[in-house]
Amino acid sequence: MMSYGPDLAEMAPRAAAFVDKILKGAKPGDLPLEAPVRWHLIVNLNTARAVGVAIPPQILLRADQVIE
């Protein structure tokens, strides 16, 4: 019904940079941890209706994507 998480397309270039550093000899334990900058909320209204759950309008207004 709902998904809240980071945008994987935004994270892919950072992951590639980490892989590059590791292949060049950096120890994985020495690399810093990075948190996602942007999070996305996706609501699937078809699934919510199918299971009989009403999604509040406030959630729909905040959603980045609403699937109907």
N, CA, C and O atoms as a Tinker XYZ file with bonds, in Angstrom:
   272  protein
     1  N      0.808000   -1.189000    0.000000    73     2
     2  CA     0.000000    0.000000    0.000000    64     1     3
     3  C      0.854000    1.258000    0.000000    63     2     4     5
     4  O      0.643000    2.156000   -0.815000    81     3
     5  N      1.829000    1.325000    0.922000    73     3     6
     6  CA     2.678000    2.514000    1.007000    64     5     7
     7  C      4.137000    2.088000    1.106000    63     6     8     9
     8  O      4.473000    1.044000    1.666000    81     7
     9  N      4.964000    2.914000    0.556000    73     7    10
    10  CA     6.401000    2.689000    0.614000    64     9    11
    11  C      7.077000    4.004000    0.980000    63    10    12    13
    12  O      6.780000    5.048000    0.399000    81    11
    13  N      7.985000    3.945000    1.947000    73    11    14
    14  CA     8.727000    5.127000    2.349000    64    13    15
    15  C     10.195000    4.741000    2.396000    63    14    16    17
    16  O     10.599000    3.911000    3.211000    81    15
    17  N     10.988000    5.337000    1.531000    73    15    18
    18  CA    12.387000    4.970000    1.489000    64    17    19
    19  C     13.183000    5.887000    0.593000    63    18    20    21
    20  O     12.634000    6.790000   -0.038000    81    19
    21  N     14.484000    5.652000    0.540000    73    19    22
    22  CA    15.343000    6.501000   -0.286000    64    21    23
    23  C     15.169000    6.215000   -1.763000    63    22    24    25
    24  O     14.723000    5.137000   -2.155000    81    23
    25  N     15.526000    7.191000   -2.574000    73    23    26
    26  CA    15.478000    7.041000   -4.023000    64    25    27
    27  C     16.746000    6.309000   -4.452000    63    26    28    29
    28  O     17.851000    6.837000   -4.324000    81    27
    29  N     16.580000    5.103000   -4.954000    73    27    30
    30  CA    17.742000    4.290000   -5.322000    64    29    31
    31  C     18.510000    4.880000   -6.497000    63    30    32    33
    32  O     19.721000    4.684000   -6.602000    81    31
    33  N     17.830000    5.592000   -7.375000    73    31    34
    34  CA    18.519000    6.212000   -8.513000    64    33    35
    35  C     19.484000    7.298000   -8.044000    63    34    36    37
    36  O     20.520000    7.512000   -8.673000    81    35
    37  N     19.159000    7.982000   -6.954000    73    35    38
    38  CA    20.058000    9.002000   -6.409000    64    37    39
    39  C     21.234000    8.372000   -5.669000    63    38    40    41
    40  O     22.307000    8.968000   -5.575000    81    39
    41  N     21.029000    7.162000   -5.142000    73    39    42
    42  CA    22.079000    6.510000   -4.367000    64    41    43
    43  C     23.091000    5.758000   -5.237000    63    42    44    45
    44  O     24.212000    5.500000   -4.799000    81    43
    45  N     22.704000    5.411000   -6.457000    73    43    46
    46  CA    23.566000    4.601000   -7.324000    64    45    47
    47  C     24.916000    5.253000   -7.616000    63    46    48    49
    48  O     25.932000    4.563000   -7.535000    81    47
    49  N     24.984000    6.545000   -7.952000    73    47    50
    50  CA    26.301000    7.137000   -8.212000    64    49    51
    51  C     27.220000    7.119000   -6.989000    63    50    52    53
    52  O     28.430000    6.938000   -7.125000    81    51
    53  N     26.648000    7.306000   -5.798000    73    51    54
    54  CA    27.462000    7.262000   -4.576000    64    53    55
    55  C     27.988000    5.854000   -4.338000    63    54    56    57
    56  O     29.133000    5.671000   -3.923000    81    55
    57  N     27.136000    4.848000   -4.608000    73    55    58
    58  CA    27.565000    3.462000   -4.442000    64    57    59
    59  C     28.701000    3.144000   -5.411000    63    58    60    61
    60  O     29.653000    2.452000   -5.052000    81    59
    61  N     28.598000    3.646000   -6.631000    73    59    62
    62  CA    29.663000    3.418000   -7.608000    64    61    63
    63  C     30.972000    4.058000   -7.154000    63    62    64    65
    64  O     32.045000    3.496000   -7.373000    81    63
    65  N     30.891000    5.219000   -6.530000    73    63    66
    66  CA    32.104000    5.876000   -6.032000    64    65    67
    67  C     32.750000    5.051000   -4.918000    63    66    68    69
    68  O     33.976000    4.964000   -4.843000    81    67
    69  N     31.935000    4.448000   -4.057000    73    67    70
    70  CA    32.477000    3.597000   -2.994000    64    69    71
    71  C     33.143000    2.351000   -3.572000    63    70    72    73
    72  O     34.216000    1.952000   -3.119000    81    71
    73  N     32.511000    1.739000   -4.566000    73    71    74
    74  CA    33.090000    0.555000   -5.203000    64    73    75
    75  C     34.416000    0.919000   -5.856000    63    74    76    77
    76  O     35.375000    0.151000   -5.778000    81    75
    77  N     34.481000    2.077000   -6.497000    73    75    78
    78  CA    35.720000    2.539000   -7.116000    64    77    79
    79  C     36.835000    2.673000   -6.081000    63    78    80    81
    80  O     37.963000    2.244000   -6.323000    81    79
    81  N     36.524000    3.263000   -4.940000    73    79    82
    82  CA    37.528000    3.434000   -3.882000    64    81    83
    83  C     38.010000    2.089000   -3.350000    63    82    84    85
    84  O     39.200000    1.908000   -3.093000    81    83
    85  N     37.076000    1.141000   -3.186000    73    83    86
    86  CA    37.454000   -0.182000   -2.681000    64    85    87
    87  C     38.334000   -0.903000   -3.693000    63    86    88    89
    88  O     39.315000   -1.541000   -3.312000    81    87
    89  N     37.995000   -0.810000   -4.985000    73    87    90
    90  CA    38.807000   -1.466000   -6.007000    64    89    91
    91  C     40.196000   -0.843000   -6.129000    63    90    92    93
    92  O     41.133000   -1.486000   -6.601000    81    91
    93  N     40.320000    0.406000   -5.704000    73    91    94
    94  CA    41.625000    1.068000   -5.735000    64    93    95
    95  C     42.422000    0.815000   -4.463000    63    94    96    97
    96  O     43.520000    1.350000   -4.309000    81    95
    97  N     41.878000   -0.005000   -3.535000    73    95    98
    98  CA    42.649000   -0.415000   -2.378000    64    97    99
    99  C     42.191000    0.114000   -1.031000    63    98   100   101
   100  O     42.793000   -0.234000   -0.015000    81    99
   101  N     41.174000    0.923000   -0.976000    73    99   102
   102  CA    40.688000    1.429000    0.309000    64   101   103
   103  C     40.001000    0.292000    1.059000    63   102   104   105
   104  O     39.356000   -0.565000    0.455000    81   103
   105  N     40.145000    0.295000    2.368000    73   103   106
   106  CA    39.487000   -0.711000    3.191000    64   105   107
   107  C     38.027000   -0.292000    3.391000    63   106   108   109
   108  O     37.759000    0.865000    3.715000    81   107
   109  N     37.088000   -1.211000    3.204000    73   107   110
   110  CA    35.678000   -0.856000    3.377000    64   109   111
   111  C     35.370000   -0.275000    4.754000    63   110   112   113
   112  O     34.511000    0.599000    4.879000    81   111
   113  N     36.051000   -0.744000    5.771000    73   111   114
   114  CA    35.824000   -0.241000    7.124000    64   113   115
   115  C     36.275000    1.191000    7.324000    63   114   116   117
   116  O     35.832000    1.854000    8.262000    81   115
   117  N     37.155000    1.680000    6.453000    73   115   118
   118  CA    37.652000    3.054000    6.573000    64   117   119
   119  C     36.787000    4.070000    5.842000    63   118   120   121
   120  O     36.980000    5.275000    6.007000    81   119
   121  N     35.844000    3.607000    5.042000    73   119   122
   122  CA    34.983000    4.521000    4.293000    64   121   123
   123  C     33.854000    5.040000    5.189000    63   122   124   125
   124  O     33.329000    4.293000    6.014000    81   123
   125  N     33.483000    6.298000    5.036000    73   123   126
   126  CA    32.427000    6.857000    5.887000    64   125   127
   127  C     31.045000    6.337000    5.486000    63   126   128   129
   128  O     30.808000    5.980000    4.332000    81   127
   129  N     30.152000    6.304000    6.457000    73   127   130
   130  CA    28.768000    5.962000    6.173000    64   129   131
   131  C     28.046000    7.205000    5.679000    63   130   132   133
   132  O     28.299000    8.310000    6.160000    81   131
   133  N     27.158000    7.025000    4.731000    73   131   134
   134  CA    26.388000    8.149000    4.207000    64   133   135
   135  C     24.910000    7.817000    4.293000    63   134   136   137
   136  O     24.498000    6.696000    3.994000    81   135
   137  N     24.126000    8.780000    4.696000    73   135   138
   138  CA    22.670000    8.613000    4.754000    64   137   139
   139  C     22.047000    9.232000    3.511000    63   138   140   141
   140  O     22.585000   10.187000    2.951000    81   139
   141  N     20.921000    8.693000    3.084000    73   139   142
   142  CA    20.233000    9.290000    1.933000    64   141   143
   143  C     19.814000   10.723000    2.228000    63   142   144   145
   144  O     19.499000   11.066000    3.367000    81   143
   145  N     19.812000   11.549000    1.200000    73   143   146
   146  CA    19.443000   12.953000    1.357000    64   145   147
   147  C     17.927000   13.116000    1.223000    63   146   148   149
   148  O     17.316000   13.886000    1.965000    81   147
   149  N     17.334000   12.406000    0.299000    73   147   150
   150  CA    15.899000   12.568000    0.027000    64   149   151
   151  C     15.186000   11.236000    0.199000    63   150   152   153
   152  O     15.681000   10.193000   -0.229000    81   151
   153  N     14.027000   11.284000    0.825000    73   151   154
   154  CA    13.185000   10.114000    1.021000    64   153   155
   155  C     11.896000   10.299000    0.227000    63   154   156   157
   156  O     11.414000   11.422000    0.080000    81   155
   157  N     11.342000    9.219000   -0.280000    73   155   158
   158  CA    10.126000    9.276000   -1.096000    64   157   159
   159  C      9.013000    8.481000   -0.430000    63   158   160   161
   160  O      9.239000    7.403000    0.120000    81   159
   161  N      7.799000    9.039000   -0.491000    73   159   162
   162  CA     6.602000    8.347000   -0.023000    64   161   163
   163  C      5.746000    8.032000   -1.242000    63   162   164   165
   164  O      5.357000    8.927000   -1.992000    81   163
   165  N      5.459000    6.746000   -1.428000    73   163   166
   166  CA     4.648000    6.298000   -2.549000    64   165   167
   167  C      3.431000    5.570000   -1.975000    63   166   168   169
   168  O      3.570000    4.696000   -1.119000    81   167
   169  N      2.240000    5.936000   -2.453000    73   167   170
   170  CA     0.993000    5.339000   -1.985000    64   169   171
   171  C      0.308000    4.649000   -3.159000    63   170   172   173
   172  O      0.120000    5.247000   -4.218000    81   171
   173  N     -0.058000    3.399000   -2.963000    73   171   174
   174  CA    -0.777000    2.638000   -3.985000    64   173   175
   175  C     -2.248000    2.562000   -3.572000    63   174   176   177
   176  O     -2.618000    1.757000   -2.717000    81   175
   177  N     -3.084000    3.406000   -4.186000    73   175   178
   178  CA    -4.506000    3.436000   -3.846000    64   177   179
   179  C     -5.244000    2.188000   -4.307000    63   178   180   181
   180  O     -6.221000    1.787000   -3.675000    81   179
   181  N     -4.801000    1.567000   -5.390000    73   179   182
   182  CA    -5.451000    0.336000   -5.856000    64   181   183
   183  C     -5.380000   -0.748000   -4.786000    63   182   184   185
   184  O     -6.381000   -1.400000   -4.490000    81   183
   185  N     -4.224000   -0.937000   -4.219000    73   183   186
   186  CA    -4.056000   -1.946000   -3.181000    64   185   187
   187  C     -4.827000   -1.578000   -1.928000    63   186   188   189
   188  O     -5.446000   -2.444000   -1.309000    81   187
   189  N     -4.802000   -0.314000   -1.544000    73   187   190
   190  CA    -5.535000    0.124000   -0.360000    64   189   191
   191  C     -7.028000   -0.134000   -0.516000    63   190   192   193
   192  O     -7.678000   -0.613000    0.414000    81   191
   193  N     -7.568000    0.178000   -1.676000    73   191   194
   194  CA    -8.994000   -0.064000   -1.921000    64   193   195
   195  C     -9.308000   -1.554000   -1.921000    63   194   196   197
   196  O    -10.357000   -1.966000   -1.426000    81   195
   197  N     -8.407000   -2.365000   -2.474000    73   195   198
   198  CA    -8.634000   -3.808000   -2.558000    64   197   199
   199  C     -8.718000   -4.455000   -1.178000    63   198   200   201
   200  O     -9.476000   -5.406000   -0.986000    81   199
   201  N     -7.952000   -3.953000   -0.222000    73   199   202
   202  CA    -7.983000   -4.526000    1.132000    64   201   203
   203  C     -8.903000   -3.744000    2.065000    63   202   204   205
   204  O     -9.026000   -4.088000    3.240000    81   203
   205  N     -9.553000   -2.692000    1.553000    73   203   206
   206  CA   -10.515000   -1.940000    2.341000    64   205   207
   207  C     -9.924000   -0.943000    3.319000    63   206   208   209
   208  O    -10.518000   -0.672000    4.363000    81   207
   209  N     -8.769000   -0.397000    2.996000    73   207   210
   210  CA    -8.119000    0.589000    3.861000    64   209   211
   211  C     -8.284000    1.978000    3.256000    63   210   212   213
   212  O     -8.026000    2.187000    2.071000    81   211
   213  N     -8.709000    2.909000    4.072000    73   211   214
   214  CA    -8.857000    4.295000    3.618000    64   213   215
   215  C     -7.585000    5.063000    3.959000    63   214   216   217
   216  O     -7.155000    5.078000    5.112000    81   215
   217  N     -6.995000    5.686000    2.976000    73   215   218
   218  CA    -5.794000    6.495000    3.175000    64   217   219
   219  C     -6.242000    7.935000    3.435000    63   218   220   221
   220  O     -6.972000    8.504000    2.624000    81   219
   221  N     -5.817000    8.528000    4.549000    73   219   222
   222  CA    -6.223000    9.915000    4.842000    64   221   223
   223  C     -5.715000   10.894000    3.779000    63   222   224   225
   224  O     -4.637000   10.701000    3.217000    81   223
   225  N     -6.493000   11.944000    3.508000    73   223   226
   226  CA    -6.088000   12.930000    2.497000    64   225   227
   227  C     -4.751000   13.605000    2.820000    63   226   228   229
   228  O     -4.025000   14.001000    1.907000    81   227
   229  N     -4.421000   13.739000    4.098000    73   227   230
   230  CA    -3.149000   14.364000    4.474000    64   229   231
   231  C     -1.961000   13.533000    3.975000    63   230   232   233
   232  O     -0.936000   14.078000    3.568000    81   231
   233  N     -2.116000   12.226000    4.015000    73   231   234
   234  CA    -1.054000   11.338000    3.511000    64   233   235
   235  C     -0.937000   11.482000    1.998000    63   234   236   237
   236  O      0.168000   11.544000    1.459000    81   235
   237  N     -2.062000   11.534000    1.324000    73   235   238
   238  CA    -2.042000   11.653000   -0.138000    64   237   239
   239  C     -1.415000   12.975000   -0.580000    63   238   240   241
   240  O     -0.740000   13.030000   -1.608000    81   239
   241  N     -1.636000   14.040000    0.197000    73   239   242
   242  CA    -1.041000   15.332000   -0.148000    64   241   243
   243  C      0.471000   15.332000    0.036000    63   242   244   245
   244  O      1.188000   16.017000   -0.693000    81   243
   245  N      0.951000   14.574000    0.997000    73   243   246
   246  CA     2.393000   14.520000    1.265000    64   245   247
   247  C      3.136000   13.529000    0.379000    63   246   248   249
   248  O      4.362000   13.578000    0.286000    81   247
   249  N      2.405000   12.637000   -0.267000    73   247   250
   250  CA     3.026000   11.588000   -1.072000    64   249   251
   251  C      3.731000   12.174000   -2.295000    63   250   252   253
   252  O      3.230000   13.102000   -2.931000    81   251
   253  N      4.880000   11.627000   -2.608000    73   251   254
   254  CA     5.620000   12.015000   -3.810000    64   253   255
   255  C      4.975000   11.410000   -5.059000    63   254   256   257
   256  O      5.025000   11.989000   -6.144000    81   255
   257  N      4.366000   10.227000   -4.880000    73   255   258
   258  CA     3.717000    9.556000   -6.002000    64   257   259
   259  C      2.491000    8.817000   -5.472000    63   258   260   261
   260  O      2.565000    8.146000   -4.443000    81   259
   261  N      1.372000    8.939000   -6.169000    73   259   262
   262  CA     0.155000    8.217000   -5.827000    64   261   263
   263  C     -0.213000    7.361000   -7.034000    63   262   264   265
   264  O     -0.418000    7.871000   -8.135000    81   263
   265  N     -0.292000    6.043000   -6.806000    73   263   266
   266  CA    -0.626000    5.104000   -7.875000    64   265   267
   267  C     -2.114000    4.823000   -7.783000    63   266   268   269
   268  O     -2.607000    4.366000   -6.752000    81   267
   269  N     -2.829000    5.099000   -8.870000    73   267   270
   270  CA    -4.288000    4.864000   -8.886000    64   269   271
   271  C     -4.650000    3.758000   -9.821000    63   270   272
   272  O     -5.828000    3.428000   -9.959000    81   271
